[in-house]
């Protein structure tokens, strides 16, 4: 080496300091692999903790009870009410919802009807003390959409479907739906209503709403079945209309009796009377005024004293003692 020749000495550290580090070089360094390892360890620990908790719960549920230890109380889930169910369905309708329409005298009249139902322990059907429902009206397409939506919702809530009438272009489709706590009836309107729209009607009630009516009507049904010979389980009995007789100790009652298949009543009514010994008697079923001569026994004459009766010779005839 010549005396005046400069020599440049570099160290390994100097080389590192002088190196150009690009963003790509910076992002590819090894700490990323360490983060993956930490994350994987965390996932494994979480899964182990979940499995351990599940195993402990399973152990608590399946382990035998210690002597004197009481079994845990079962969790009770309140069943949905008929009002809640119809409220949910109503929100999904595409047609116009109709709840009530005024009658001729201005009093509200329901546009739906609740289904008839035979409570456990009874041999006849009744209507409920409280019901709920609605009618939706619209074009044929909307009516079909609403009908399908109602049916799918009822079935999804585990109400068992029974088709009462399959329907046709000129006859309504009718089906009933029943669960352990709710009963409903669904029908469509065929042909179209007077204003050219189609209607779909849903009526529902809680089964508990039928029992008080059934208890009230049971004495009348017992007498009716024994004395009329009509003890068909398809009988539907409406609420009794009772009043005191003009003869002290006697009472008279009329009850509409129809078919429980559709929850409908015909024009006739069944007549009952109660004697002073509190015994209920069945008189007859009729849709016409009864001839005066039909009140042929002392009890009938006393029970219906002063009530109108038919006499071709006297338009103002009443039952006489």
VEXKERO-28659 format. One record per residue (C-alpha): residue number from 1; residue in three letters; chain; y, z negated, x negated. Coordinates in steps of 0.001 Angstrom, whole numbers, plus 500000, padded with zeros to 6 digits. Each point is the difference from the previous one (the first is absolute). Layout:
N
> k,r,c,north,up,east
> NUM,ALA,A,Y,Z,X .
...
//
This chain:
321
> k,r,c,north,up,east
> 1,UNK,A,500000,500000,500000 .
> 2,UNK,A,503377,500915,498723 .
> 3,UNK,A,502529,497198,499464 .
> 4,UNK,A,502562,501407,502399 .
> 5,UNK,A,497492,500957,502736 .
> 6,UNK,A,500262,497974,503189 .
> 7,UNK,A,496853,498635,501510 .
> 8,UNK,A,499833,499160,503762 .
> 9,UNK,A,497674,497156,500764 .
> 10,UNK,A,498916,499517,503602 .
> 11,UNK,A,497943,497253,501525 .
> 12,UNK,A,497750,500042,503055 .
> 13,UNK,A,502617,498044,501928 .
> 14,UNK,A,502653,502560,499140 .
> 15,UNK,A,497775,502734,501371 .
> 16,UNK,A,499624,498170,503234 .
> 17,UNK,A,503741,499406,500285 .
> 18,UNK,A,500734,503654,499434 .
> 19,UNK,A,497434,501292,502505 .
> 20,UNK,A,501337,501585,503165 .
> 21,UNK,A,498474,498361,503088 .
> 22,UNK,A,500088,502157,503103 .
> 23,UNK,A,499732,498648,503560 .
> 24,UNK,A,496509,501466,500198 .
> 25,UNK,A,498945,498092,496914 .
> 26,UNK,A,501470,496821,501497 .
> 27,UNK,A,498157,500322,503366 .
> 28,UNK,A,496630,500587,498438 .
> 29,UNK,A,499758,496750,498160 .
> 30,UNK,A,497096,497632,500675 .
> 31,UNK,A,501539,497236,502237 .
> 32,UNK,A,499238,502207,503079 .
> 33,UNK,A,496305,499456,499391 .
> 34,UNK,A,500596,496280,499847 .
> 35,UNK,A,501686,500063,503435 .
> 36,UNK,A,496944,501772,501454 .
> 37,UNK,A,497773,497322,498568 .
> 38,UNK,A,502146,497199,501460 .
> 39,UNK,A,500048,501669,503406 .
> 40,UNK,A,496240,500505,500026 .
> 41,UNK,A,499465,496364,499039 .
> 42,UNK,A,502284,498919,502880 .
> 43,UNK,A,498066,502154,502523 .
> 44,UNK,A,496672,498583,498823 .
> 45,UNK,A,501296,496442,500285 .
> 46,UNK,A,501365,500703,503514 .
> 47,UNK,A,496681,501453,501177 .
> 48,UNK,A,498106,497053,498592 .
> 49,UNK,A,502335,497597,501811 .
> 50,UNK,A,499603,501913,503308 .
> 51,UNK,A,496221,500017,499688 .
> 52,UNK,A,500025,496314,499238 .
> 53,UNK,A,502164,499217,503042 .
> 54,UNK,A,497801,502180,502237 .
> 55,UNK,A,496877,498312,498712 .
> 56,UNK,A,501466,496575,500660 .
> 57,UNK,A,500970,500950,503573 .
> 58,UNK,A,496495,501385,500572 .
> 59,UNK,A,498561,496753,498684 .
> 60,UNK,A,502157,497958,502385 .
> 61,UNK,A,498942,502151,502948 .
> 62,UNK,A,496291,499953,499233 .
> 63,UNK,A,499397,496615,498460 .
> 64,UNK,A,498064,497540,502172 .
> 65,UNK,A,501989,497245,501673 .
> 66,UNK,A,499836,496553,498481 .
> 67,UNK,A,498548,497251,502243 .
> 68,UNK,A,502649,499000,502528 .
> 69,UNK,A,502292,502898,499061 .
> 70,UNK,A,501437,501887,502994 .
> 71,UNK,A,499801,503783,500139 .
> 72,UNK,A,503365,501766,499644 .
> 73,UNK,A,501580,501011,503301 .
> 74,UNK,A,499712,503753,500691 .
> 75,UNK,A,503195,501993,499911 .
> 76,UNK,A,501033,501032,503524 .
> 77,UNK,A,501917,503220,500583 .
> 78,UNK,A,501892,500142,503285 .
> 79,UNK,A,498986,503108,502001 .
> 80,UNK,A,502703,502476,500927 .
> 81,UNK,A,501353,499641,503543 .
> 82,UNK,A,500147,502840,502521 .
> 83,UNK,A,503804,499930,499841 .
> 84,UNK,A,500011,500372,496203 .
> 85,UNK,A,497452,502807,500129 .
> 86,UNK,A,501859,502078,502599 .
> 87,UNK,A,503252,499323,498138 .
> 88,UNK,A,498531,501489,496811 .
> 89,UNK,A,498710,503041,501862 .
> 90,UNK,A,503299,500573,501791 .
> 91,UNK,A,501811,500454,496674 .
> 92,UNK,A,497789,503002,499197 .
> 93,UNK,A,500662,501965,503185 .
> 94,UNK,A,501715,503389,499951 .
> 95,UNK,A,500724,500261,503731 .
> 96,UNK,A,502516,498106,502102 .
> 97,UNK,A,498954,496375,500612 .
> 98,UNK,A,500203,498697,503537 .
> 99,UNK,A,499349,496315,500762 .
> 100,UNK,A,501370,499435,503491 .
> 101,UNK,A,501356,502135,502815 .
> 102,UNK,A,501981,498730,502992 .
> 103,UNK,A,498387,500084,503414 .
> 104,UNK,A,501752,500942,503239 .
> 105,UNK,A,501338,496463,500504 .
> 106,UNK,A,501155,499684,496386 .
> 107,UNK,A,497210,497649,498909 .
> 108,UNK,A,498332,500895,496680 .
> 109,UNK,A,496569,501566,500209 .
> 110,UNK,A,497709,500387,496991 .
> 111,UNK,A,499096,503588,499161 .
> 112,UNK,A,496733,498880,498409 .
> 113,UNK,A,497088,497978,501309 .
> 114,UNK,A,497830,497579,498089 .
> 115,UNK,A,496246,500479,500128 .
> 116,UNK,A,497739,497987,502250 .
> 117,UNK,A,497713,497603,498150 .
> 118,UNK,A,497034,497793,500843 .
> 119,UNK,A,500333,496759,497994 .
> 120,UNK,A,496878,498318,498660 .
> 121,UNK,A,498319,497891,502653 .
> 122,UNK,A,501317,502034,502948 .
> 123,UNK,A,498344,502735,502074 .
> 124,UNK,A,503178,501830,501003 .
> 125,UNK,A,503068,501442,498317 .
> 126,UNK,A,503612,498919,500281 .
> 127,UNK,A,503409,501029,498730 .
> 128,UNK,A,501833,497915,497368 .
> 129,UNK,A,502821,497545,500502 .
> 130,UNK,A,501910,501814,497250 .
> 131,UNK,A,499704,503527,498621 .
> 132,UNK,A,501842,502441,497776 .
> 133,UNK,A,500240,503743,499471 .
> 134,UNK,A,502109,503109,500270 .
> 135,UNK,A,500068,503644,501006 .
> 136,UNK,A,501088,502778,497662 .
> 137,UNK,A,501089,503348,501405 .
> 138,UNK,A,500714,503351,498373 .
> 139,UNK,A,498725,503521,499475 .
> 140,UNK,A,496286,500702,499953 .
> 141,UNK,A,500005,499963,496179 .
> 142,UNK,A,501716,496611,499840 .
> 143,UNK,A,497693,498617,502688 .
> 144,UNK,A,496951,501104,497992 .
> 145,UNK,A,501445,498516,496792 .
> 146,UNK,A,500779,496693,501705 .
> 147,UNK,A,496574,499810,501647 .
> 148,UNK,A,498250,500590,496663 .
> 149,UNK,A,502241,497455,498244 .
> 150,UNK,A,499350,497326,502644 .
> 151,UNK,A,496248,500528,499834 .
> 152,UNK,A,499831,499957,496197 .
> 153,UNK,A,502051,496785,499838 .
> 154,UNK,A,497866,498237,502613 .
> 155,UNK,A,496806,500994,498195 .
> 156,UNK,A,501432,498942,496624 .
> 157,UNK,A,500567,496521,501482 .
> 158,UNK,A,496285,499928,500912 .
> 159,UNK,A,500334,500477,503750 .
> 160,UNK,A,496840,501646,501281 .
> 161,UNK,A,500620,503189,501958 .
> 162,UNK,A,498363,500889,503329 .
> 163,UNK,A,500906,503307,501652 .
> 164,UNK,A,500285,499586,503774 .
> 165,UNK,A,501045,503581,500764 .
> 166,UNK,A,499844,502851,497493 .
> 167,UNK,A,502910,501773,501689 .
> 168,UNK,A,500758,503664,500621 .
> 169,UNK,A,503070,502218,500431 .
> 170,UNK,A,500268,498587,503512 .
> 171,UNK,A,498646,496469,499593 .
> 172,UNK,A,501182,497094,497869 .
> 173,UNK,A,498164,498734,496962 .
> 174,UNK,A,499275,496259,500296 .
> 175,UNK,A,498477,497666,497392 .
> 176,UNK,A,499731,496245,499563 .
> 177,UNK,A,500148,498097,496709 .
> 178,UNK,A,498720,496496,499419 .
> 179,UNK,A,499848,497479,497168 .
> 180,UNK,A,499066,496326,499966 .
> 181,UNK,A,503529,499048,501125 .
> 182,UNK,A,501721,503086,501465 .
> 183,UNK,A,499215,502617,502648 .
> 184,UNK,A,501978,503215,500591 .
> 185,UNK,A,499889,503079,502219 .
> 186,UNK,A,501415,503367,498939 .
> 187,UNK,A,500585,503090,502113 .
> 188,UNK,A,501875,503276,499884 .
> 189,UNK,A,501709,501867,502818 .
> 190,UNK,A,498569,503297,501210 .
> 191,UNK,A,501438,502260,501197 .
> 192,UNK,A,503560,499509,498776 .
> 193,UNK,A,502361,497639,501781 .
> 194,UNK,A,502538,501325,502499 .
> 195,UNK,A,502633,500595,497303 .
> 196,UNK,A,497582,502092,497918 .
> 197,UNK,A,499171,497384,497388 .
> 198,UNK,A,496701,498319,499240 .
> 199,UNK,A,499420,496274,499924 .
> 200,UNK,A,497726,497677,498067 .
> 201,UNK,A,499591,496455,501308 .
> 202,UNK,A,498696,496915,498184 .
> 203,UNK,A,499441,496577,501566 .
> 204,UNK,A,498592,496988,498135 .
> 205,UNK,A,499477,496279,500515 .
> 206,UNK,A,498559,497027,498179 .
> 207,UNK,A,496633,498999,501421 .
> 208,UNK,A,501248,496435,500308 .
> 209,UNK,A,502493,501206,502634 .
> 210,UNK,A,497188,500697,502495 .
> 211,UNK,A,498232,496654,500242 .
> 212,UNK,A,502438,498103,502224 .
> 213,UNK,A,499991,502802,502586 .
> 214,UNK,A,496211,500119,499917 .
> 215,UNK,A,499757,496242,500549 .
> 216,UNK,A,502301,500234,503036 .
> 217,UNK,A,498041,502881,501530 .
> 218,UNK,A,496480,498775,499335 .
> 219,UNK,A,499593,498055,503306 .
> 220,UNK,A,501068,503105,501925 .
> 221,UNK,A,497651,502269,498086 .
> 222,UNK,A,497072,497639,500585 .
> 223,UNK,A,500589,500131,503749 .
> 224,UNK,A,500749,503724,499977 .
> 225,UNK,A,496816,500878,498076 .
> 226,UNK,A,497842,497824,502296 .
> 227,UNK,A,501473,501040,503351 .
> 228,UNK,A,501021,503635,499402 .
> 229,UNK,A,496884,501028,498099 .
> 230,UNK,A,502186,501680,497397 .
> 231,UNK,A,499378,498071,496785 .
> 232,UNK,A,500452,502969,497662 .
> 233,UNK,A,501206,498955,496539 .
> 234,UNK,A,502466,502915,500151 .
> 235,UNK,A,502064,498077,502560 .
> 236,UNK,A,503627,499386,499092 .
> 237,UNK,A,501844,497249,501856 .
> 238,UNK,A,503772,499760,500151 .
> 239,UNK,A,501892,496732,500293 .
> 240,UNK,A,499621,498295,503416 .
> 241,UNK,A,502838,499934,502517 .
> 242,UNK,A,499555,496694,501812 .
> 243,UNK,A,502004,498275,502725 .
> 244,UNK,A,499547,497112,502392 .
> 245,UNK,A,498736,500762,503490 .
> 246,UNK,A,501925,499004,503078 .
> 247,UNK,A,497071,497700,500680 .
> 248,UNK,A,500230,496887,497763 .
> 249,UNK,A,497262,499787,497371 .
> 250,UNK,A,499268,503754,499954 .
> 251,UNK,A,501113,502559,497421 .
> 252,UNK,A,499695,503801,499905 .
> 253,UNK,A,499758,502242,496942 .
> 254,UNK,A,500018,503729,499324 .
> 255,UNK,A,498736,501503,496733 .
> 256,UNK,A,500009,503613,498887 .
> 257,UNK,A,496568,500914,498667 .
> 258,UNK,A,499471,503206,498064 .
> 259,UNK,A,498124,501583,497117 .
> 260,UNK,A,500159,498472,496542 .
> 261,UNK,A,499293,503376,498371 .
> 262,UNK,A,503646,501031,500138 .
> 263,UNK,A,501621,496772,501104 .
> 264,UNK,A,500991,501601,503316 .
> 265,UNK,A,500145,498710,503552 .
> 266,UNK,A,499535,501957,503205 .
> 267,UNK,A,502002,499599,503216 .
> 268,UNK,A,497679,497416,501518 .
> 269,UNK,A,500150,496221,499601 .
> 270,UNK,A,497400,497293,500440 .
> 271,UNK,A,500754,497094,502317 .
> 272,UNK,A,498978,496377,499436 .
> 273,UNK,A,500733,496760,501824 .
> 274,UNK,A,499588,496364,499072 .
> 275,UNK,A,498980,497330,502505 .
> 276,UNK,A,501183,496359,499912 .
> 277,UNK,A,496889,499031,498007 .
> 278,UNK,A,501379,502165,497130 .
> 279,UNK,A,497168,502541,500336 .
> 280,UNK,A,501019,503635,499440 .
> 281,UNK,A,498574,502649,502341 .
> 282,UNK,A,500030,503800,499760 .
> 283,UNK,A,501182,501765,503164 .
> 284,UNK,A,500049,503765,499307 .
> 285,UNK,A,501505,502809,497927 .
> 286,UNK,A,502262,502475,501749 .
> 287,UNK,A,502954,502317,499569 .
> 288,UNK,A,500886,500030,503672 .
> 289,UNK,A,501230,497417,502449 .
> 290,UNK,A,497085,498014,501360 .
> 291,UNK,A,499171,500031,503696 .
> 292,UNK,A,500834,496780,501793 .
> 293,UNK,A,496414,499818,501225 .
> 294,UNK,A,498747,499730,496403 .
> 295,UNK,A,501365,496469,499803 .
> 296,UNK,A,496981,498819,501881 .
> 297,UNK,A,499225,496493,498719 .
> 298,UNK,A,501930,496747,500449 .
> 299,UNK,A,500718,499763,496262 .
> 300,UNK,A,501264,503607,499814 .
> 301,UNK,A,502301,499422,502957 .
> 302,UNK,A,501349,496796,498477 .
> 303,UNK,A,500409,501428,496518 .
> 304,UNK,A,501786,503177,501131 .
> 305,UNK,A,501869,498506,502919 .
> 306,UNK,A,503158,502022,500671 .
> 307,UNK,A,499135,502799,497553 .
> 308,UNK,A,500491,503597,501250 .
> 309,UNK,A,496895,501746,501324 .
> 310,UNK,A,499259,503317,501678 .
> 311,UNK,A,499868,500253,503770 .
> 312,UNK,A,500400,503411,501616 .
> 313,UNK,A,501623,498400,503023 .
> 314,UNK,A,502447,497809,498090 .
> 315,UNK,A,501865,501272,496920 .
> 316,UNK,A,501244,496482,499220 .
> 317,UNK,A,496632,498278,500253 .
> 318,UNK,A,499184,496991,497823 .
> 319,UNK,A,496915,497855,499520 .
> 320,UNK,A,499661,497449,502774 .
> 321,UNK,A,498158,496645,499986 .
//
